[in-house]
């Protein structure tokens, strides 16, 4: 489990934190846990690099299939930006060197419109129940 100040965190945990942050920045049409669960379940494919995660959404994986590399580690220094375009069924989470750079990137992405863009709050936890 990631603790603030850790140098690395698991891809799975970063995605949960990114989805929780996106939910908080969005319309909140469904409850938080449903949003996180459904966001994970609709991932068809995922590409993971040390400073970027790109995923395409669709019907999700079939029963018994699992996404690869969710236990891989990515850096936890700097800041992460979540960028999703619901109409195009994709999202990416990209690393930035600091919060100021991340906030500038979020502003640029939001200016393009029709997207969800936010700096990932690494303090977010998945609240079961």
N, CA, C and O of each residue as an XYZ file, in Angstrom:
516
protein
N       0.845     -1.177      0.000
C       0.000      0.000      0.000
C       0.890      1.240      0.000
O       1.802      1.370      0.817
N       0.608      2.145     -0.931
C       1.375      3.375     -1.073
C       1.178      4.295      0.128
O       0.064      4.465      0.622
N       2.276      4.881      0.585
C       2.249      5.908      1.628
C       2.880      7.167      1.044
O       3.855      7.082      0.297
N       2.328      8.343      1.378
C       2.908      9.586      0.880
C       4.400      9.617      1.170
O       4.828      9.323      2.286
N       5.178      9.968      0.179
C       6.625     10.007      0.321
C       7.321      8.802     -0.274
O       8.529      8.836     -0.506
N       6.558      7.708     -0.532
C       7.151      6.538     -1.185
C       7.654      6.938     -2.569
O       7.102      7.835     -3.206
N       8.692      6.271     -3.018
C       9.267      6.581     -4.327
C       8.529      5.897     -5.477
O       8.607      6.355     -6.617
N       7.818      4.813     -5.193
C       7.133      4.039     -6.227
C       5.743      3.630     -5.726
O       5.491      3.571     -4.523
N       4.845      3.349     -6.688
C       3.561      2.769     -6.347
C       3.119      1.847     -7.475
O       3.577      1.978     -8.610
N       2.229      0.916     -7.157
C       1.751     -0.047     -8.143
C       0.829      0.631     -9.150
O       0.101      1.565     -8.814
N       0.871      0.155    -10.373
C      -0.011      0.647    -11.424
C      -1.467      0.539    -10.968
O      -2.239      1.482    -11.143
N      -1.844     -0.588    -10.392
C      -3.217     -0.800     -9.922
C      -3.637      0.311     -8.970
O      -4.731      0.862     -9.095
N      -2.775      0.636     -8.027
C      -3.110      1.656     -7.041
C      -3.163      3.044     -7.680
O      -4.021      3.854     -7.329
N      -2.257      3.320     -8.612
C      -2.295      4.601     -9.319
C      -3.607      4.742    -10.088
O      -4.218      5.811    -10.078
N      -4.040      3.680    -10.751
C      -5.304      3.742    -11.491
C      -6.479      4.009    -10.559
O      -7.346      4.821    -10.883
N      -6.524      3.349     -9.421
C      -7.607      3.570     -8.459
C      -7.606      5.022     -7.998
O      -8.663      5.648     -7.922
N      -6.434      5.559     -7.690
C      -6.329      6.949     -7.260
C      -6.733      7.901     -8.397
O      -7.378      8.922     -8.156
N      -6.352      7.561     -9.628
C      -6.707      8.394    -10.781
C      -8.219      8.387    -11.004
O      -8.814      9.438    -11.239
N      -8.843      7.212    -10.933
C     -10.292      7.130    -11.135
C     -11.043      7.840    -10.004
O     -12.045      8.512    -10.249
N     -10.561      7.693     -8.776
C     -11.204      8.371     -7.648
C     -11.106      9.886     -7.803
O     -12.060     10.604     -7.506
N      -9.968     10.367     -8.263
C      -9.791     11.802     -8.478
C     -10.676     12.276     -9.623
O     -11.308     13.328     -9.520
N     -10.731     11.512    -10.715
C     -11.575     11.882    -11.853
C     -13.042     11.933    -11.437
O     -13.779     12.821    -11.865
N     -13.467     10.986    -10.605
C     -14.840     10.982    -10.107
C     -15.111     12.274     -9.320
O     -16.151     12.909     -9.494
N     -14.162     12.654     -8.455
C     -14.336     13.856     -7.631
C     -14.407     15.121     -8.492
O     -15.064     16.092     -8.115
N     -13.739     15.113     -9.635
C     -13.727     16.270    -10.542
C     -14.882     16.254    -11.525
O     -15.126     17.246    -12.212
N     -15.594     15.141    -11.601
C     -16.631     14.977    -12.619
C     -18.032     15.234    -12.112
O     -18.240     15.928    -11.117
N     -18.979     14.663    -12.815
C     -20.396     14.917    -12.548
C     -20.959     14.108    -11.374
O     -22.023     14.439    -10.852
N     -20.272     13.078    -10.968
C     -20.693     12.228     -9.850
C     -22.081     11.632    -10.079
O     -22.900     11.566     -9.163
N     -22.331     11.200    -11.311
C     -23.639     10.628    -11.644
C     -23.856      9.267    -10.998
O     -24.999      8.850    -10.808
N     -22.792      8.578    -10.662
C     -22.881      7.303     -9.938
C     -22.029      7.427     -8.682
O     -21.228      8.353     -8.554
N     -22.208      6.489     -7.758
C     -21.406      6.563     -6.535
C     -19.934      6.260     -6.849
O     -19.618      5.644     -7.867
N     -19.070      6.690     -5.981
C     -17.625      6.630     -6.180
C     -17.119      5.220     -6.447
O     -16.381      5.005     -7.408
N     -17.501      4.256     -5.616
C     -16.995      2.894     -5.776
C     -17.464      2.260     -7.085
O     -16.716      1.526     -7.732
N     -18.708      2.550     -7.469
C     -19.216      2.050     -8.748
C     -18.409      2.641     -9.898
O     -18.081      1.941    -10.855
N     -18.094      3.921     -9.803
C     -17.301      4.590    -10.843
C     -15.921      3.947    -10.972
O     -15.469      3.649    -12.078
N     -15.260      3.738     -9.844
C     -13.921      3.131     -9.862
C     -13.988      1.719    -10.437
O     -13.207      1.367    -11.322
N     -14.912      0.920     -9.939
C     -15.038     -0.467    -10.402
C     -15.336     -0.521    -11.891
O     -14.699     -1.276    -12.625
N     -16.297      0.272    -12.343
C     -16.649      0.223    -13.763
C     -15.520      0.762    -14.629
O     -15.323      0.279    -15.744
N     -14.782      1.742    -14.149
C     -13.649      2.273    -14.912
C     -12.586      1.210    -15.128
O     -11.976      1.143    -16.195
N     -12.364      0.385    -14.125
C     -11.390     -0.707    -14.243
C     -11.933     -1.807    -15.153
O     -11.209     -2.343    -15.993
N     -13.212     -2.138    -14.979
C     -13.800     -3.266    -15.705
C     -13.959     -3.048    -17.203
O     -14.051     -4.023    -17.949
N     -13.995     -1.803    -17.670
C     -14.182     -1.560    -19.103
C     -12.867     -1.439    -19.871
O     -12.881     -1.200    -21.079
N     -11.736     -1.601    -19.194
C     -10.449     -1.511    -19.887
C     -10.274     -2.737    -20.782
O     -10.292     -3.873    -20.308
N     -10.105     -2.490    -22.078
C      -9.851     -3.564    -23.049
C      -8.363     -3.836    -23.200
O      -7.932     -4.986    -23.285
N      -7.588     -2.763    -23.233
C      -6.138     -2.914    -23.385
C      -5.450     -1.786    -22.641
O      -6.005     -0.704    -22.450
N      -4.233     -2.068    -22.231
C      -3.482     -1.086    -21.456
C      -2.011     -1.177    -21.854
O      -1.467     -2.265    -22.037
N      -1.390     -0.023    -21.983
C       0.045      0.067    -22.252
C       0.671      0.833    -21.098
O       0.218      1.921    -20.742
N       1.709      0.259    -20.522
C       2.324      0.866    -19.349
C       3.784      1.160    -19.630
O       4.546      0.290    -20.052
N       4.154      2.405    -19.387
C       5.542      2.850    -19.474
C       5.875      3.505    -18.142
O       4.967      3.825    -17.375
N       7.149      3.710    -17.851
C       7.493      4.272    -16.539
C       6.830      5.616    -16.224
O       6.583      5.921    -15.058
N       6.539      6.422    -17.252
C       5.965      7.737    -16.998
C       4.635      7.959    -17.711
O       4.194      9.099    -17.857
N       3.989      6.875    -18.158
C       2.695      7.022    -18.812
C       1.947      5.694    -18.834
O       2.538      4.628    -19.006
N       0.640      5.785    -18.657
C      -0.257      4.640    -18.797
C      -1.322      5.058    -19.801
O      -1.949      6.105    -19.642
N      -1.526      4.253    -20.824
C      -2.553      4.521    -21.829
C      -3.483      3.319    -21.870
O      -3.029      2.176    -21.902
N      -4.777      3.578    -21.868
C      -5.736      2.476    -21.903
C      -6.892      2.798    -22.836
O      -7.313      3.946    -22.976
N      -7.385      1.745    -23.465
C      -8.577      1.854    -24.299
C      -9.708      1.132    -23.581
O      -9.521      0.079    -22.972
N     -10.886      1.736    -23.674
C     -12.057      1.196    -23.002
C     -13.024      0.594    -24.007
O     -13.089      1.015    -25.162
N     -13.758     -0.382    -23.554
C     -14.746     -1.037    -24.409
C     -15.604     -1.944    -23.569
O     -16.135     -1.534    -22.536
N     -15.741     -3.181    -24.011
C     -16.543     -4.165    -23.296
C     -15.810     -4.755    -22.101
O     -16.415     -5.434    -21.271
N     -14.520     -4.501    -22.012
C     -13.730     -5.079    -20.932
C     -13.257     -6.470    -21.310
O     -13.560     -6.973    -22.392
N     -12.525     -7.071    -20.421
C     -11.996     -8.405    -20.660
C     -13.064     -9.453    -20.397
O     -13.997     -9.221    -19.628
N     -12.926    -10.591    -21.031
C     -13.870    -11.674    -20.795
C     -13.565    -12.343    -19.463
O     -12.494    -12.147    -18.890
N     -14.502    -13.122    -18.982
C     -14.329    -13.806    -17.695
C     -13.028    -14.580    -17.672
O     -12.691    -15.291    -18.619
N     -12.308    -14.433    -16.586
C     -11.069    -15.177    -16.412
C      -9.841    -14.440    -16.920
O      -8.722    -14.771    -16.528
N     -10.025    -13.447    -17.783
C      -8.878    -12.682    -18.260
C      -8.569    -11.562    -17.278
O      -9.457    -11.024    -16.616
N      -7.292    -11.228    -17.201
C      -6.868    -10.144    -16.330
C      -5.924     -9.244    -17.095
O      -5.241     -9.683    -18.020
N      -5.891     -7.978    -16.702
C      -4.943     -7.048    -17.296
C      -3.541     -7.382    -16.808
O      -3.338     -7.699    -15.636
N      -2.585     -7.307    -17.712
C      -1.191     -7.538    -17.349
C      -0.589     -6.277    -16.719
O      -1.047     -5.161    -16.966
N       0.409     -6.477    -15.930
C       1.278     -5.414    -15.408
C       0.644     -4.517    -14.346
O       1.200     -3.462    -14.040
N      -0.497     -4.898    -13.775
C      -1.099     -4.050    -12.750
C      -0.250     -3.992    -11.479
O      -0.350     -3.035    -10.712
N       0.570     -4.993    -11.256
C       1.438     -5.000    -10.075
C       2.776     -4.311    -10.341
O       3.580     -4.154     -9.422
N       3.024     -3.896    -11.590
C       4.266     -3.180    -11.903
C       4.331     -1.884    -11.107
O       3.307     -1.336    -10.697
N       5.546     -1.407    -10.897
C       5.736     -0.175    -10.147
C       6.020      0.992    -11.088
O       6.708      0.845    -12.098
N       5.473      2.157    -10.731
C       5.766      3.400    -11.436
C       6.199      4.433    -10.405
O       5.988      4.261     -9.205
N       6.793      5.479    -10.882
C       7.335      6.482     -9.958
C       6.227      7.227     -9.228
O       5.134      7.428     -9.757
N       6.532      7.629     -8.009
C       5.556      8.338     -7.186
C       6.044      9.736     -6.812
O       5.376     10.457     -6.071
N       7.214     10.112     -7.331
C       7.650     11.488     -7.121
C       6.961     12.354     -8.165
O       6.314     11.811     -9.060
N       7.068     13.647     -8.093
C       6.405     14.503     -9.065
C       4.897     14.432     -8.899
O       4.385     14.359     -7.782
N       4.186     14.453    -10.031
C       2.719     14.422    -10.007
C       2.221     13.675    -11.232
O       2.897     13.630    -12.260
N       1.040     13.093    -11.121
C       0.411     12.380    -12.233
C      -0.820     13.143    -12.688
O      -1.543     13.718    -11.874
N      -1.053     13.145    -13.996
C      -2.231     13.789    -14.581
C      -3.098     12.713    -15.228
O      -2.613     11.884    -15.998
N      -4.391     12.742    -14.901
C      -5.369     11.866    -15.547
C      -6.023     12.664    -16.663
O      -6.429     13.809    -16.469
N      -6.122     12.042    -17.842
C      -6.773     12.675    -18.993
C      -7.624     11.622    -19.679
O      -7.107     10.625    -20.184
N      -8.912     11.845    -19.696
C      -9.815     10.902    -20.339
C     -10.745     11.604    -21.310
O     -11.198     12.722    -21.068
N     -11.018     10.928    -22.408
C     -11.973     11.441    -23.391
C     -13.071     10.382    -23.530
O     -12.947      9.454    -24.329
N     -14.140     10.526    -22.749
C     -15.192      9.505    -22.749
C     -15.761      9.202    -24.132
O     -16.040      8.043    -24.441
N     -15.935     10.207    -24.954
C     -16.520      9.985    -26.287
C     -15.620      9.145    -27.188
O     -16.093      8.528    -28.142
N     -14.326      9.122    -26.884
C     -13.376      8.361    -27.692
C     -12.892      7.087    -27.000
O     -12.051      6.365    -27.535
N     -13.429      6.815    -25.800
C     -13.144      5.576    -25.069
C     -11.669      5.331    -24.803
O     -11.163      4.234    -25.040
N     -10.984      6.342    -24.313
C      -9.607      6.130    -23.889
C      -9.285      7.063    -22.727
O      -9.962      8.066    -22.505
N      -8.246      6.710    -22.002
C      -7.692      7.613    -20.994
C      -6.200      7.379    -20.924
O      -5.691      6.339    -21.341
N      -5.513      8.371    -20.386
C      -4.096      8.187    -20.093
C      -3.794      8.857    -18.776
O      -4.465      9.800    -18.358
N      -2.777      8.351    -18.145
C      -2.269      8.910    -16.902
C      -0.793      9.149    -17.167
O      -0.045      8.217    -17.463
N      -0.384     10.397    -17.058
C       0.988     10.739    -17.411
C       1.694     11.443    -16.265
O       1.085     12.210    -15.519
N       2.976     11.175    -16.138
C       3.780     11.722    -15.057
C       4.297     13.105    -15.431
O       4.660     13.351    -16.581
N       4.328     13.991    -14.467
C       4.885     15.336    -14.636
C       5.897     15.562    -13.513
O       5.775     14.972    -12.440
N       6.892     16.412    -13.755
C       7.956     16.572    -12.749
C       7.521     17.222    -11.433
O       8.155     17.007    -10.400
N       6.438     18.021    -11.462
C       5.973     18.650    -10.229
C       4.512     19.065    -10.369
O       3.932     18.971    -11.451
N       3.928     19.520     -9.276
C       2.517     19.885     -9.275
C       2.230     21.069    -10.191
O       1.183     21.101    -10.838
N       3.137     22.045    -10.262
C       2.919     23.210    -11.132
C       2.844     22.780    -12.596
O       1.971     23.236    -13.335
N       3.750     21.910    -13.010
C       3.724     21.407    -14.390
C       2.445     20.609    -14.635
O       1.848     20.708    -15.707
N       2.021     19.818    -13.643
C       0.800     19.025    -13.778
C      -0.420     19.934    -13.891
O      -1.294     19.698    -14.725
N      -0.485     20.962    -13.065
C      -1.623     21.876    -13.112
C      -1.683     22.625    -14.445
O      -2.768     22.848    -14.983
N      -0.520     23.012    -14.978
C      -0.475     23.675    -16.288
C      -0.968     22.726    -17.385
O      -1.699     23.139    -18.285
N      -0.567     21.455    -17.305
C      -1.005     20.458    -18.283
C      -2.518     20.254    -18.196
O      -3.192     20.163    -19.222
N      -3.043     20.184    -16.992
C      -4.485     20.018    -16.801
C      -5.234     21.200    -17.419
O      -6.246     21.003    -18.091
N      -4.754     22.410    -17.200
C      -5.393     23.596    -17.769
C      -5.383     23.539    -19.294
O      -6.382     23.862    -19.935
N      -4.261     23.131    -19.870
C      -4.171     23.004    -21.337
C      -5.157     21.964    -21.859
O      -5.838     22.195    -22.859
N      -5.233     20.822    -21.184
C      -6.141     19.755    -21.616
C      -7.597     20.181    -21.504
O      -8.394     19.917    -22.404
N      -7.944     20.836    -20.409
C      -9.330     21.286    -20.221
C      -9.718     22.325    -21.275
O     -10.874     22.391    -21.692
N      -8.746     23.134    -21.702
C      -9.010     24.142    -22.734
C      -9.409     23.494    -24.059
O     -10.125     24.097    -24.859
N      -8.946     22.271    -24.288
C      -9.320     21.547    -25.501
C     -10.781     21.110    -25.463
O     -11.392     20.904    -26.512
N     -11.345     20.966    -24.268
C     -12.748     20.616    -24.101
C     -13.050     19.143    -24.250
O     -12.203     18.360    -24.680
N     -14.288     18.765    -23.884
C     -14.802     17.397    -24.011
C     -13.902     16.334    -23.405
O     -13.716     15.262    -23.981
N     -13.344     16.638    -22.237
C     -12.469     15.666    -21.586
C     -12.608     15.788    -20.078
O     -13.199     16.735    -19.558
N     -12.052     14.811    -19.400
C     -11.885     14.879    -17.956
C     -10.380     14.959    -17.735
O      -9.641     14.058    -18.131
N      -9.933     16.023    -17.110
C      -8.503     16.197    -16.858
C      -8.322     16.699    -15.430
O      -8.986     17.645    -15.006
N      -7.414     16.055    -14.692
C      -7.161     16.457    -13.317
C      -5.804     15.930    -12.858
O      -5.292     14.941    -13.384
N      -5.239     16.609    -11.871
C      -4.016     16.107    -11.246
C      -4.447     15.029    -10.266
O      -5.331     15.251     -9.439
N      -3.825     13.868    -10.358
C      -4.196     12.732     -9.519
C      -3.835     13.018     -8.066
O      -2.707     13.394     -7.749
N      -4.814     12.833     -7.201
C      -4.629     12.997     -5.766
C      -4.144     11.661     -5.200
O      -4.923     10.718     -5.059
N      -2.865     11.593     -4.882
C      -2.289     10.328     -4.399
C      -2.729      9.968     -2.988
O      -2.379      8.900     -2.487
N      -3.495     10.849     -2.337
C      -4.024     10.498     -1.015
C      -5.347      9.747     -1.127
O      -5.841      9.228     -0.126
N      -5.931      9.677     -2.325
C      -7.197      8.973     -2.515
C      -7.030      7.485     -2.178
O      -6.015      6.865     -2.492
N      -8.043      6.950     -1.541
C      -8.081      5.519     -1.212
C      -9.390      4.957     -1.739
O     -10.369      5.685     -1.905
N      -9.399      3.661     -1.999
C     -10.645      3.013     -2.397
C     -11.402      2.681     -1.129
O     -10.931      1.901     -0.302
N     -12.571      3.271     -0.974
C     -13.378      3.068      0.221
C     -14.411      1.995     -0.052
O     -15.472      2.262     -0.616
N     -14.091      0.793      0.350
C     -15.028     -0.315      0.121
C     -16.272     -0.117      0.949
O     -16.237      0.489      2.020
N     -17.377     -0.637      0.438
C     -18.563     -0.655      1.260
C     -19.655      0.122      0.694
O     -20.731      0.197      1.287
